[in-house]
Amino acid sequence: MDRLHEIEVFVAAAEAGSFARAGARLRLSPPAVTRAISALENRLGARVFNRTTRSLTITDVGQRFLANARRVLADLDAAEKEAVGETALPQGHLAITASVTFGRTALAPVVCDFLREYPRVSASLLLLDRVANLVEEGIDVAVRIGQLPDSNLIAKRIGEVHRILVASPDYLARRGTPASPSDLRGHSVIAFTGLMPNREWRFLNGQKTGSVNLHPVLEINDAAGAIQAAEMGHGITIALSYMVSERIRDGTLVPVLDRFTLPPQPVHLIYPHARLVAPKIRAFIDFASPRLQAALDRLTSI
């Protein structure tokens, strides 16, 4: 049986969650789907699905194989299109993801300008305060803030940001300004859970890192909400520098304990590795990189 056919059937079954639905998508009979999966498992020497009459679940082996299988099919599709000239110009649909606040603040305007420059491309902008799996969720490009784990993703650095504690001048006039990390225990802390998930603030004291456990008066899973609460004088919150630089410049918010700030975190554009990168992705990376870098430079200058 053709190995490429086996891979195509496997990916369809994994995405559809059943052999019957995979067969309908590929216009194959259920026995044909079963034969293809059995042939693949014989070749691999391991099961890729655990299946009963009522359920189909992918195994650990199948999960590891899935990302590479998708990449094989994507590379083949790109090669075929390139051979007949269909991909000479950026075209098609581009899926992009970033955190909610960064997407609103910096990325969305760049995406709109890109679409104006490349009218044959459409885009989906998925703003999430979680790390999306690019391959599994069908995403072409992501903005990632922080150190990147080793992976098969390609990364282009576009800048850096740092974590910062801020409070309103009114709050600090009423409650005083903390002079050391331990002083935070005597203050009202507003925890943005995306940056303080364990109610812990990490800091740098000279060459050593430390942490202080806190008891926030308010926890919020949205950065904008936490910053607004701080602006209203309810306490000290944590943010990334690009989120609050303008407020610091106009005096709405004041940095707190900034000499204890951890080193900056890198910001990257990332996309899945492929032997043939689609022109729409190449064009977006080339277009967005300098514009996002300029936006970060502007938004992080205090």
Buried (B, 14 or more C-beta within 10 A) or exposed (E): BEEEBBBBBBBBBBBBEBBBBBBBBBEBEEEBBBBBBEBBBEEBEBBBBEBEEEEBEBBEBBEEBBBEBBBBBBBBEBEEBBEEEEBEEBBBEBBBBBBBBBBBBBBBEBBEEBBEEBEEBEBEBBBEBEEBEBBEEBBBBBBBBEEEEEEEBBBBEBBBBBBBBBBBEEBBEEBEBBEEBEBBEEBBBBBBBBBBEEBEBBBBEEEEEEEBEBEBBBBBEBBBBBBBBBBEBBBBBBBBBBBBBBBBEEEBBBBBBEEBBEEEBBBBBBBBEBEBBBBBBEBBBEBBBEBBBBBBEEBBEB
